[in-house]
């Protein structure tokens, strides 16, 4: 049997280093918001009958229109995603015509004039988000994460009220939420670094990934807690630390197997899926990995440390 509880200082130290690095990154660089949160226009184009231009060529072609900063990202092998400040419909059509005329390749003269626009450049998506809507989305995202954490504490406190003699049931909920915040913080820190060095932006899909990680992580944690609840009844003479260590070891194979099958599926989507969801899948890959880690090495160990700290305080009070 692995001595996970007995080695908890190692796991706490590793998590503290990762969380501290994430906090420093977020404090220095923050997260780079996408159009969803800042407001602006997004256009996804597919180049047909012509070669896909480079980002620098797109920016050079659109410079005379006066659009300000234009962000260009590749989508698949023949597509580009362009992000601008909020556009009017007149500017929208002007952009399409400029790109058609600039990158028509072998289509020249009469062939270019007669070629329908969607035979040269096909517009797969065009969306505009106002700054007000973007701000509202940001606020709703924060509330969604906060309310999720609060409901988890309430539910877990209710579910574990029959084993609250050693550790109060609400502490199980707090332990689960601390593990969740640990996972979310590390994912956010990673995307802060990627945003600074690689220009990766966070959008509403990133929030969706965080909420998914919350649900997945707490599910894994509850499995460990539930086994702890069972073992407290089966082994009443055992110390709380030994009971938790037994429970973590008994559920570890299940946690690892479930996580690996999920990660294999996500890795396949990340490798062969579209570029537009790569960052979403990356957030899930990292979040679910650390969700499994925190369920095994952090959540239950927090309960043990809390129980021993409380016991030490009670002993100190008796001696007085």
C-alpha positions in Angstrom: 0.0 0.0 0.0 1.4 3.4 -1.0 2.0 5.8 1.8 0.3 8.8 0.2 -1.0 10.5 3.4 2.4 10.0 5.1 4.1 11.8 2.1 1.5 14.6 2.0 4.1 17.3 2.5 5.7 16.4 -0.8 2.4 16.7 -2.6 1.6 20.0 -0.9 5.0 21.4 -1.8 4.6 20.5 -5.4 1.1 22.0 -5.6 2.3 25.1 -3.8 5.1 25.6 -6.4 2.7 25.2 -9.3 0.0 27.4 -7.8 2.6 30.1 -6.9 3.9 30.1 -10.5 0.4 30.4 -11.8 -0.4 33.3 -9.5 2.8 35.1 -10.5 2.0 34.6 -14.2 -1.5 35.8 -13.7 -0.4 38.8 -11.7 2.3 39.8 -14.3 0.5 39.0 -17.6 -3.1 38.1 -16.8 -5.2 36.2 -19.3 -5.5 37.5 -22.9 -9.2 37.9 -23.6 -10.7 37.1 -27.0 -13.5 38.8 -28.9 -16.1 37.1 -26.7 -15.0 39.3 -23.7 -13.5 42.4 -25.3 -16.1 42.9 -28.1 -15.2 42.9 -31.8 -15.8 41.0 -35.0 -14.6 37.5 -35.9 -14.4 36.2 -39.5 -13.6 32.6 -40.5 -12.6 32.2 -44.1 -11.8 29.2 -46.3 -9.6 29.8 -49.4 -10.8 27.8 -52.5 -9.1 27.7 -55.9 -6.3 29.8 -54.4 -3.5 29.2 -52.0 -4.0 30.2 -48.3 -2.0 33.5 -47.7 0.2 34.2 -44.7 -0.9 36.3 -41.8 1.5 39.1 -42.8 0.0 39.2 -46.3 -3.5 39.4 -44.9 -2.5 42.3 -42.6 -0.7 44.1 -45.5 -3.7 43.7 -47.8 -6.2 45.1 -45.2 -3.9 48.0 -44.0 -5.4 50.6 -46.3 -8.9 50.0 -44.9 -7.8 51.2 -41.5 -9.1 48.4 -39.3 -6.5 48.8 -36.6 -4.9 45.7 -35.1 -5.9 42.5 -37.0 -5.3 39.1 -35.4 -4.9 36.2 -37.9 -5.0 32.5 -36.9 -4.9 29.4 -39.1 -7.8 27.0 -39.2 -7.1 23.7 -40.8 -5.0 23.6 -44.0 -6.9 26.1 -46.1 -8.6 28.4 -43.6 -7.9 31.5 -41.6 -9.7 33.2 -38.6 -9.5 37.0 -38.6 -10.4 39.1 -35.5 -11.0 42.9 -35.7 -12.5 45.7 -33.8 -16.3 45.8 -34.2 -17.2 46.1 -38.0 -20.1 47.6 -39.9 -21.6 45.6 -42.7 -20.0 47.9 -45.3 -16.5 47.2 -43.9 -17.4 43.5 -43.7 -18.1 43.4 -47.4 -15.1 45.6 -48.2 -12.8 43.1 -46.5 -14.1 40.2 -48.5 -13.7 42.0 -51.8 -10.2 43.2 -51.0 -9.1 39.7 -50.1 -10.7 38.3 -53.2 -8.9 40.7 -55.4 -5.6 40.4 -53.6 -5.4 36.6 -53.4 -7.2 35.4 -56.5 -4.1 33.6 -57.7 -4.6 32.4 -61.3 -8.0 33.9 -61.5 -7.4 37.1 -63.4 -9.2 39.4 -65.7 -12.6 38.2 -66.8 -12.3 34.9 -64.9 -11.9 36.8 -61.6 -14.7 39.2 -62.4 -17.2 36.4 -63.2 -16.1 34.1 -60.3 -18.6 34.2 -57.5 -17.1 35.3 -54.2 -17.7 32.0 -52.5 -15.8 30.2 -55.2 -12.7 32.1 -54.3 -13.1 32.8 -50.6 -15.8 31.1 -48.6 -16.9 32.8 -45.4 -17.7 30.1 -42.9 -18.5 32.4 -40.0 -18.9 36.0 -39.2 -19.8 37.2 -35.6 -19.9 40.6 -33.9 -19.8 41.0 -30.2 -20.3 44.4 -28.6 -18.1 45.5 -25.6 -21.1 45.5 -23.3 -22.0 41.9 -24.2 -18.4 40.9 -23.7 -18.3 42.4 -20.2 -21.6 40.7 -19.3 -20.1 37.3 -20.5 -17.1 37.9 -18.3 -19.2 38.6 -15.2 -21.5 35.6 -15.8 -18.4 33.4 -16.2 -17.1 34.4 -12.8 -20.5 33.9 -11.2 -20.9 30.5 -12.8 -17.6 29.3 -11.3 -18.4 30.9 -7.9 -21.9 29.4 -7.7 -20.6 26.0 -8.8 -18.0 26.0 -5.9 -20.7 27.1 -3.4 -23.2 24.4 -4.4 -20.5 21.7 -4.2 -19.7 22.7 -0.6 -23.4 22.6 0.3 -24.0 19.3 -1.3 -20.9 17.6 0.1 -21.7 18.9 3.6 -25.1 17.3 3.3 -23.9 14.0 1.8 -21.3 13.5 4.5 -23.2 14.6 7.6 -23.2 11.0 9.0 -19.4 10.9 9.3 -18.9 14.3 10.9 -17.7 13.1 14.3 -14.0 13.1 13.3 -14.1 15.8 10.6 -17.0 18.1 10.2 -19.0 17.3 7.0 -18.6 20.9 5.6 -14.8 20.4 5.7 -15.2 17.7 3.1 -16.9 20.2 0.8 -14.1 22.8 1.5 -11.5 20.2 0.7 -13.1 19.4 -2.6 -13.4 23.1 -3.5 -9.8 23.8 -2.6 -8.8 20.9 -4.9 -11.0 22.5 -7.6 -9.4 25.9 -7.2 -6.0 24.2 -7.4 -6.9 22.7 -10.8 -8.5 25.9 -12.2 -5.6 28.0 -11.0 -3.0 25.8 -12.7 -5.0 25.8 -16.0 -5.4 29.6 -15.8 -1.7 30.0 -15.1 -0.7 27.9 -18.1 -3.0 29.9 -20.4 -1.6 33.1 -19.0 1.9 32.0 -20.0 0.6 30.9 -23.4 -1.2 34.2 -23.9 2.0 36.1 -23.2 4.4 34.1 -25.2 2.2 32.6 -27.9 -0.7 35.0 -28.1 -3.2 32.4 -27.1 -6.6 34.1 -26.2 -9.3 32.8 -23.9 -12.9 32.8 -25.1 -16.2 31.3 -23.9 -14.9 27.8 -24.7 -12.2 28.3 -22.1 -14.8 29.0 -19.5 -16.7 25.9 -20.7 -13.4 23.9 -20.2 -13.0 25.3 -16.7 -16.6 24.3 -15.7 -16.0 20.8 -17.2 -12.8 20.5 -15.2 -14.7 21.5 -12.0 -17.3 18.8 -12.6 -14.8 16.1 -13.5 -12.5 16.9 -10.6 -15.2 16.9 -8.0 -16.5 13.6 -9.3 -13.1 12.0 -8.8 -12.8 13.6 -5.3 -16.2 12.4 -4.2 -15.3 8.8 -5.1 -12.3 9.0 -2.8 -14.4 10.7 -0.1 -17.2 8.1 -0.4 -14.7 5.3 0.1 -13.4 7.1 3.1 -16.9 7.3 4.5 -17.3 3.5 4.0 -14.0 2.7 5.6 -14.7 4.8 8.7 -17.6 2.4 9.4 -15.7 -0.7 8.4 -12.5 0.1 10.4 -13.7 2.1 13.4 -10.5 1.5 15.4 -8.2 2.8 12.7 -6.7 6.3 12.8 -8.2 8.8 10.4 -5.0 9.2 8.5 -4.7 5.4 8.0 -8.3 5.2 6.9 -7.9 8.0 4.3 -4.7 6.4 3.0 -6.5 3.0 2.7 -9.3 4.7 0.8 -7.0 6.6 -1.6 -5.1 3.4 -2.4 -8.4 1.5 -3.0 -9.7 4.1 -5.5 -6.5 5.0 -7.2 -6.7 2.4 -9.9 -10.3 3.5 -10.8 -9.2 7.2 -10.9 -6.1 6.5 -13.1 -8.0 4.2 -15.5 -10.9 6.7 -15.9 -8.5 9.6 -16.4 -6.4 7.8 -18.9 -9.3 6.7 -21.1 -10.5 10.3 -21.1 -7.1 11.7 -21.9 -6.6 9.3 -24.8 -9.8 10.5 -26.4 -9.0 14.1 -25.8 -5.5 13.6 -27.2 -7.0 12.2 -30.4 -9.3 15.2 -30.8 -6.4 17.5 -30.1 -4.2 15.9 -32.7 -6.8 15.3 -35.5 -9.5 17.9 -34.6 -9.9 21.4 -35.9 -7.6 24.2 -34.9 -10.5 26.3 -33.6 -11.0 23.9 -30.6 -7.3 23.0 -29.9 -7.1 25.4 -27.0 -10.3 24.2 -25.6 -9.0 20.6 -25.7 -5.7 21.6 -24.3 -7.4 23.2 -21.3 -9.4 20.0 -20.7 -6.2 17.8 -21.0 -4.4 19.9 -18.4 -7.4 20.4 -16.2 -8.4 16.7 -16.1 -4.8 15.6 -15.5 -4.5 17.8 -12.5 -8.1 17.0 -11.4 -7.0 13.4 -11.0 -3.8 14.4 -9.3 -5.6 16.7 -6.8 -8.3 14.1 -6.0 -5.6 11.6 -5.1 -2.9 13.7 -3.5 -4.5 16.9 -2.3 -8.2 16.7 -1.4 -8.0 13.8 1.1 -4.6 14.9 2.5 -6.2 18.3 3.3 -8.7 16.5 5.5 -6.0 14.6 7.3 -4.0 17.8 8.0 -7.1 19.6 9.1 -8.1 16.7 11.4 -4.6 16.6 13.0 -4.5 20.4 13.4 -7.9 20.3 15.2 -6.7 17.4 17.4 -3.6 19.3 18.3 -5.6 22.4 19.3 -8.0 20.3 21.4 -5.0 18.6 23.2 -3.5 22.0 23.8 -6.8 23.3 25.3 -7.0 20.3 27.6 -3.5 20.8 28.9 -4.3 24.4 29.7 
